[in-house]
Amino acid sequence: MVIKHKTTTTPLQHNPGQMPAVPLTILTGFLGAGKSTLLRYILHSQHGLRVAVIMNEFGDAIADLDRPAIDSGGVWLNLPNGCVCCAGVDRGLKAIEELLINDSSIEWVLLEASGMADPCSLIARLWSDTGSPSRLDGVVCVLDASRADLYNTTLGRLEAIKQVAMADLVIVNKTDLVNYDTRSIDQIIDSSNPQAARIRTVNCSVPLSHLYNLGAYQRLNIPDLFKSLSLDLNPHPQPITPIQLYLPSSAKVSLKQFEDWFFPVLWEYSLHLDGKIFRMKGHVDKWYVQSVDTIYDVNMIDHECENVFVLMIGSFTRADVGKLKDSFYIFFTNH
């Protein structure tokens, strides 16, 4: 893995010379969407995975457990099903490294973000921590299928849509409350993050195998990205807008050429955008390229795909959309 930061383009090797990193998943979703229901299942059931869960606060998810044992450090609760949990994101992130170093049986780390959290900065923080014994595996967002109105009101709308936009997997929960008709919520997902995988469920009943080891920051799902290119994305920019950029194989664009265009856009604000790029992902030559906030990553992949395609998600105005598309196509037409 190569990571390039805003302040440097020096390649950094992730987790060099250490044991394979433990996958870490960020769980987002507004209050009442069903995160606690999912956490309750993970912390109570005999699912066979040893999971370390970092929660916002101890609540309903562990309310009826019979006096869970506290570890010697006073941070982690040892639960009957073999899982451990703690409260407080900052406290948990500081404690998780020591836990993973001392307990090789932990298979998965799940971090619950607060209902109003902006996941972008948290993703960038975890993704860029190259020396950690954990690795960012993906972002899962829980949505309440009966609350499509949440995304059409001023209160909380930007935060809610941004959580969807940054997700790799969306759990569409409480589908029974809309008679299993999820078209309204699907439209919201398609308009802000068309590549996101989704699972429709009731009571957040999701096999953990669908959430564990997503590998969203290690590989690119080529078919899903191609699918997003076929969607008619919202012609009227929203608080969060996805932009598709595509070049045919005849363009013969190298990774260096792409970076010559993208780096000034991301780091030097060369286009003077009114909005901001939250996430970019795509395929250039034989490389999977992606960025979150101001962090850029490139990985070689083994898929044969000669076309260049990029999906950008951000707070773009109509003028921003025009600037990005014009700049992209003019640059590669002249190179």
RABEL-V784595 format. One line per field, one symbol per residue. ss: DSSP state (A for helix, B for strand, O for the rest). A space follows every 10 residues. Layout:
BEGIN
ss = ???
END
This chain:
BEGIN
ss = OBBBBOOBOO OOBOOOOOOO OBBBBBBBOO OOOOAAAAAA AAAAOOOOOO BBBBBOOOOA AAOOOOOOBB OOOOOOBBOO OOOBBBBOAA AAAAAAAAAA AAOOOOOBBB BBOOOOOOAA AAAAAAAOOO OOOBBBBBBB BBBBOOOAAA AAOOOOAAAA AAAAAOOOBB BBBOAAAAOO OOAAAAAAAA AAOOOOBBBB OOOOOOOAAA OOOOOOOOOO OAAAAAAAAO OOOOOOOOOO BBBBBBBOAA AOOOAAAAAA AAAAAAAOOO OOOOOOBBBB BBBBOOBBBB BBOOBBBBBB OOOOOOOBBB BBBBOOOAAA AAAAAAAAAA AAAOO
END
